[in-house]
Amino acid sequence: MPGPDDATEWISSFLEAQAAELGAATNTLLAYGRDLKDVSAWLARRKRDFGTLTREEIEAYLVDCDAQGLSKSTRARRLSAIRQLYRFAFEEGWRSDNPAIQIRGPGRDKRLPKTLDVIEVDRLLAAARETGRGAVDRLRNTCLMELLYATGMRVSELVALPVSAARGDPRMLLILGKGGKERMVPLSPPARVALAAWLKERDRAEERRVAKGATPSRFLFPSRGKSGHLTRHRFYLLIKELAVAGGVSPAKVTPHTLRHAFATHLLANGADLRSIQTLLGHADVATTEIYTHVLDERLAELVMEHHPLARGGKATDPEG
């Protein structure tokens, strides 16, 4: 599917997804918006657009930024904004490539993805069972959270799941991922229970809607909105509500941190990188390898927190 013709729509769609999926802070969104508007203006002067931008043109833009005397950090941030924009465009099917992915920038430290401890995930799952305006909301919230943690799906994949994928008490879910690629992910027993309970209630609600003349929804999580299903933004707000209810810092929790938790917890319990790559739908195992660094960092933190010598204490001889 080709991207929009208008540069403004490219930028606004990207910013909306950043806010909904990753919980990007307002200042981050404003910075991305400013940077991408500058790129858009540069392209307009050359009668080019985001849909046809090449690697060579991005490099020419960065050279121009350097010639203007922009700082190293500003140039790195602008390249990062361009990369993120094209990663989003690839996920949406607007581009079949990321023309900025192999460009070497001025250099910035690579930040590891935020993740959650097992106990924090347990609190979120427990909160989902208790949070909502009524029993129907609680069943839906429980199903959403159990599926997200059990499969490591992207939030866009989760909210747009077709109801047909959930029929017949499945042991596996077929997920339509980036670039239209399909993958199978196994369901945990709690996720299957939550799915069955929600599906029964969802079907009852759909029967009532259809009886009143509405068109049946093809989505597992239907909504009256334009998309026809629960939106990424609504789920982002929901997961923040669950964090507060579960006593987990909302600053740590976004839909994407559950995906990171899925991967790091699997790795910590002995899963191999290739299997995790397949489950996450990563095209390149190099993308998956970052979770080994997350795990290494967490293990180092545990040593520093709990080892007696790290706290300045003395080791005791077990023989006395």
JORA-V935325 format. One record per helix or strand of 3 or more residues. SS is the DSSP state (2 for helix, 1 for strand). FROM is the first residue (numbers start at 1). LEN is the number of residues. If there is no record, write none. Layout:
ss=SS from=FROM len=LEN
ss=SS from=FROM len=LEN
This chain:
ss=2 from=7 len=15
ss=2 from=26 len=20
ss=2 from=55 len=13
ss=2 from=72 len=21
ss=2 from=118 len=13
ss=2 from=135 len=17
ss=2 from=155 len=5
ss=2 from=163 len=4
ss=1 from=172 len=5
ss=2 from=178 len=3
ss=1 from=182 len=5
ss=2 from=189 len=23
ss=2 from=232 len=15
ss=2 from=250 len=3
ss=2 from=255 len=14
ss=2 from=273 len=8
ss=2 from=285 len=4
ss=2 from=290 len=17
